[in-house]
C-alpha cells in the first residue's frame, strides 16, 4: 500500500468515525423533528397551515443550497467547510431548542438547513479525498452509508423517546453533543490533501437565481392553501419561480464555471433518475407528516409508539435496497427495478389511503408501510447506481449533489403541496357535514382523516408518474455494463458517491 500511495493518511479510519457521526446528525434531523412536531405545534401555538414550515424550512434551505455548499467546500477547503457546518448546525440546534415562538423555531430550522448544506457535501468529499485506494474507499463508503442510513430509524425512535420522557426541545438539543464530538475529532484527526482544492471562480448569479427560484416555487405551494390556487399572490409566485429558474438555466449555459453544468442534467438516464426520485420523495415526505399526526391525534399513539410504528417502513426500505435491489441490479436493467419499485410503493399508499377513525394498525397500516418501504428500497438502489452514470470525474460530485438536491426540494414541495391539498379537503368536508354532525370533536377528526386520505391519493398519482418516468427515460443497460468512460476514468469515485447516496433516501 505504501509503495503505491505513500501519502495515505494513517488516521483515515479514525477520521471516518467523526465524518460519519456528522452525517448521522444531518440524517437524524430529517426524521427526529417529525415525531416531536405535534408537541412543538401545541407548545408554540403554531397553526395547522404553518406547521409544515417546521419541516419545509429545513428541507428547502438544505436542498436549495446543497450545490452551493459543495462548491464552497471545493473553494474554501473541505475540512474548513466541514467544521463551519458543524459549529453552525450546533448553534442553530441550540436556537431551535430554546425557541420562544413560531418565528424563532422556523428561523432555527432554516439555519439548520443552511449549515447542513455545508456539512453534507463536505463530509462526502472529505471521505473521497481521504480514502484514495479503490477497495478501501468502497469499504469506507459502505460503513459511512450504514451509519448514516441508521439515522432515519434512530431519528424516529429517539424523537419519540425524547419528546415523551423529556421534552420536544431535546430533539434539537441532542445535536449539540454530537456536533461537539464530531468537531473535536475533526480537528484532531481529519486531514485534507492540499491538491484537492478547486480554484475556479464561484458562480454567484447561479447561486442567487437557483436559491430564489426554489424558495418562490415552494412558497407558491404554501400560499395556495391560504389564498387559493388562482389567487394573484399564488400565481405571481409560480410565475416568479418559472422566470428565476429559467434565468438560472440560461446563466448556467453561458458562464465559464457554472454551479450546475447543464451536461450533468441533460443526459437521458440521469434526468430520469433526478425526476423520478424527486417525485417519489414528494409523495414520501407528505406521508410522513400526515401519518405522524394521524397516529398521535386520531389514534392516540404516544410519540414513542409513533416512532416504533414507522420502523417497518424503514426495515422494508433496507430490505428492498440490500436484498432485492442490490442482488438484482447486476442482472436486470435498472428501469425494470425502478418502475416496479415505485409502482409497489404506490400500491402501499393505496392501502394507506383507506385509513379511518378505527383503522387497525396490524391489518392495514403495517402492510401499507411494508409495501411502501420495499418498493422504495428496490427502486432507490439502481437509481443511485445511475446518479453518476457516464459523468466525467470532474462532474461526479455535482451529479451526486444533484440527487440530494432533487430529494430535498422534492421533500419541501411534497410537504407544501400535500399539506395544502389535505387542508383544503379537510375544510371542504367539515363545511359539507357540519349540519348533520353529532359532535364537533368527532367531525373534526373525521374531517382530518378525510383530508389525509385525499392527499395520500395525490401521492399515489405522483408515485405512479415516477414509475412511468423511470420506465420511459431510463434506458441504459445493467450498471455493471456501463460506459467504458465511466468505469475507466471515474469508477472508484462514482461508486463511492453512489454508495454514499443511499442513506439520504432513507429519510
VENWODA-V106311 format. One record per residue. N is the residue number from 1. RES is the residue in one letter. BURIAL is b if it has 24 or more other ideal C-beta (glycine too) atoms within 12 Angstrom, else e. Layout:
# VENWODA-V106311
N/RES/BURIAL ; N/RES/BURIAL
This chain:
# VENWODA-V106311
1/X/e ; 2/X/e ; 3/X/e ; 4/X/e ; 5/X/e ; 6/X/e ; 7/X/e ; 8/X/e ; 9/X/b ; 10/X/e ; 11/X/e ; 12/X/b ; 13/X/e ; 14/X/e ; 15/X/b ; 16/X/b ; 17/X/b ; 18/X/b ; 19/X/b ; 20/X/b ; 21/X/b ; 22/X/b ; 23/X/b ; 24/X/b ; 25/X/b ; 26/X/b ; 27/X/b ; 28/X/b ; 29/X/b ; 30/X/b ; 31/X/b ; 32/X/b ; 33/X/b ; 34/X/b ; 35/X/b ; 36/X/b ; 37/X/b ; 38/X/b ; 39/X/b ; 40/X/b ; 41/X/b ; 42/X/e ; 43/X/e ; 44/X/b ; 45/X/e ; 46/X/b ; 47/X/e ; 48/X/b ; 49/X/b ; 50/X/b ; 51/X/b ; 52/X/b ; 53/X/b ; 54/X/b ; 55/X/b ; 56/X/b ; 57/X/b ; 58/X/b ; 59/X/b ; 60/X/b ; 61/X/b ; 62/X/b ; 63/X/b ; 64/X/b ; 65/X/b ; 66/X/b ; 67/X/b ; 68/X/b ; 69/X/b ; 70/X/b ; 71/X/b ; 72/X/b ; 73/X/b ; 74/X/b ; 75/X/b ; 76/X/b ; 77/X/b ; 78/X/b ; 79/X/b ; 80/X/b ; 81/X/b ; 82/X/b ; 83/X/b ; 84/X/b ; 85/X/b ; 86/X/b ; 87/X/b ; 88/X/b ; 89/X/b ; 90/X/b ; 91/X/b ; 92/X/b ; 93/X/b ; 94/X/b ; 95/X/b ; 96/X/b ; 97/X/b ; 98/X/e ; 99/X/b ; 100/X/e ; 101/X/e ; 102/X/b ; 103/X/e ; 104/X/b ; 105/X/b ; 106/X/b ; 107/X/b ; 108/X/b ; 109/X/b ; 110/X/b ; 111/X/b ; 112/X/b ; 113/X/b ; 114/X/b ; 115/X/b ; 116/X/b ; 117/X/b ; 118/X/b ; 119/X/b ; 120/X/b ; 121/X/b ; 122/X/b ; 123/X/b ; 124/X/b ; 125/X/b ; 126/X/b ; 127/X/b ; 128/X/b ; 129/X/b ; 130/X/b ; 131/X/b ; 132/X/b ; 133/X/e ; 134/X/e ; 135/X/e ; 136/X/b ; 137/X/b ; 138/X/b ; 139/X/e ; 140/X/b ; 141/X/b ; 142/X/b ; 143/X/b ; 144/X/b ; 145/X/b ; 146/X/b ; 147/X/b ; 148/X/b ; 149/X/b ; 150/X/b ; 151/X/b ; 152/X/b ; 153/X/b ; 154/X/b ; 155/X/b ; 156/X/b ; 157/X/b ; 158/X/b ; 159/X/b ; 160/X/b ; 161/X/b ; 162/X/b ; 163/X/b ; 164/X/b ; 165/X/e ; 166/X/e ; 167/X/e ; 168/X/b ; 169/X/b ; 170/X/b ; 171/X/b ; 172/X/b ; 173/X/b ; 174/X/b ; 175/X/b ; 176/X/b ; 177/X/e ; 178/X/b ; 179/X/b ; 180/X/b ; 181/X/e ; 182/X/b ; 183/X/b ; 184/X/e ; 185/X/b ; 186/X/b ; 187/X/e ; 188/X/e ; 189/X/b ; 190/X/b ; 191/X/b ; 192/X/b ; 193/X/e ; 194/X/e ; 195/X/e ; 196/X/b ; 197/X/e ; 198/X/e ; 199/X/e ; 200/X/e ; 201/X/e ; 202/X/b ; 203/X/b ; 204/X/e ; 205/X/b ; 206/X/b ; 207/X/b ; 208/X/e ; 209/X/b ; 210/X/b ; 211/X/b ; 212/X/b ; 213/X/b ; 214/X/b ; 215/X/b ; 216/X/b ; 217/X/b ; 218/X/b ; 219/X/b ; 220/X/b ; 221/X/b ; 222/X/b ; 223/X/b ; 224/X/b ; 225/X/b ; 226/X/b ; 227/X/e ; 228/X/e ; 229/X/e ; 230/X/e ; 231/X/e ; 232/X/e ; 233/X/e ; 234/X/b ; 235/X/e ; 236/X/e ; 237/X/b ; 238/X/b ; 239/X/e ; 240/X/b ; 241/X/b ; 242/X/e ; 243/X/e ; 244/X/b ; 245/X/b ; 246/X/e ; 247/X/e ; 248/X/b ; 249/X/b ; 250/X/e ; 251/X/b ; 252/X/b ; 253/X/e ; 254/X/e ; 255/X/e ; 256/X/e ; 257/X/b ; 258/X/b ; 259/X/b ; 260/X/b ; 261/X/b ; 262/X/b ; 263/X/e ; 264/X/b ; 265/X/b ; 266/X/e ; 267/X/b ; 268/X/e ; 269/X/b ; 270/X/b ; 271/X/b ; 272/X/b ; 273/X/b ; 274/X/b ; 275/X/b ; 276/X/b ; 277/X/b ; 278/X/b ; 279/X/b ; 280/X/b ; 281/X/b ; 282/X/b ; 283/X/b ; 284/X/b ; 285/X/b ; 286/X/b ; 287/X/b ; 288/X/b ; 289/X/b ; 290/X/b ; 291/X/b ; 292/X/b ; 293/X/b ; 294/X/b ; 295/X/b ; 296/X/b ; 297/X/b ; 298/X/b ; 299/X/b ; 300/X/e ; 301/X/b ; 302/X/e ; 303/X/b ; 304/X/b ; 305/X/b ; 306/X/b ; 307/X/b ; 308/X/b ; 309/X/b ; 310/X/b ; 311/X/b ; 312/X/b ; 313/X/b ; 314/X/b ; 315/X/b ; 316/X/b ; 317/X/b ; 318/X/b ; 319/X/b ; 320/X/b ; 321/X/b ; 322/X/b ; 323/X/e ; 324/X/b ; 325/X/b ; 326/X/b ; 327/X/e ; 328/X/b ; 329/X/b ; 330/X/e ; 331/X/e ; 332/X/b ; 333/X/b ; 334/X/b ; 335/X/b ; 336/X/b ; 337/X/b ; 338/X/b ; 339/X/b ; 340/X/b ; 341/X/b ; 342/X/b ; 343/X/b ; 344/X/b ; 345/X/b ; 346/X/b ; 347/X/b ; 348/X/b ; 349/X/b ; 350/X/b ; 351/X/b ; 352/X/b ; 353/X/b ; 354/X/e ; 355/X/b ; 356/X/e ; 357/X/e ; 358/X/e ; 359/X/b ; 360/X/e ; 361/X/b ; 362/X/e ; 363/X/e ; 364/X/b ; 365/X/b ; 366/X/b ; 367/X/b ; 368/X/b ; 369/X/b ; 370/X/b ; 371/X/b ; 372/X/b ; 373/X/b ; 374/X/b ; 375/X/b ; 376/X/b ; 377/X/b ; 378/X/b ; 379/X/b ; 380/X/b ; 381/X/b ; 382/X/b ; 383/X/b ; 384/X/b ; 385/X/b ; 386/X/b ; 387/X/b ; 388/X/b ; 389/X/b ; 390/X/b ; 391/X/b ; 392/X/e ; 393/X/b ; 394/X/e ; 395/X/b ; 396/X/b ; 397/X/b ; 398/X/b ; 399/X/b ; 400/X/b ; 401/X/b ; 402/X/b ; 403/X/b ; 404/X/b ; 405/X/b ; 406/X/b ; 407/X/b ; 408/X/b ; 409/X/b ; 410/X/b ; 411/X/b ; 412/X/b ; 413/X/b ; 414/X/b ; 415/X/b ; 416/X/b ; 417/X/b ; 418/X/b ; 419/X/b ; 420/X/b ; 421/X/b ; 422/X/b ; 423/X/b ; 424/X/b ; 425/X/b ; 426/X/b ; 427/X/b ; 428/X/e ; 429/X/b ; 430/X/b ; 431/X/e ; 432/X/e ; 433/X/e ; 434/X/e ; 435/X/e ; 436/X/e ; 437/X/e ; 438/X/e ; 439/X/e ; 440/X/e ; 441/X/e ; 442/X/e ; 443/X/b ; 444/X/e ; 445/X/b ; 446/X/b ; 447/X/b ; 448/X/b ; 449/X/b ; 450/X/b ; 451/X/b ; 452/X/b ; 453/X/b ; 454/X/b ; 455/X/b ; 456/X/b ; 457/X/b ; 458/X/b ; 459/X/b ; 460/X/b ; 461/X/b ; 462/X/b ; 463/X/b ; 464/X/b ; 465/X/b ; 466/X/b ; 467/X/b ; 468/X/b ; 469/X/b ; 470/X/b ; 471/X/b ; 472/X/e ; 473/X/b ; 474/X/b ; 475/X/e ; 476/X/b ; 477/X/b ; 478/X/e ; 479/X/b ; 480/X/e ; 481/X/e ; 482/X/b ; 483/X/e ; 484/X/e ; 485/X/e ; 486/X/b ; 487/X/e ; 488/X/e ; 489/X/e ; 490/X/b ; 491/X/b ; 492/X/b ; 493/X/b ; 494/X/b ; 495/X/b ; 496/X/b ; 497/X/b ; 498/X/b ; 499/X/b ; 500/X/b ; 501/X/b ; 502/X/b ; 503/X/b ; 504/X/b ; 505/X/b ; 506/X/b ; 507/X/b
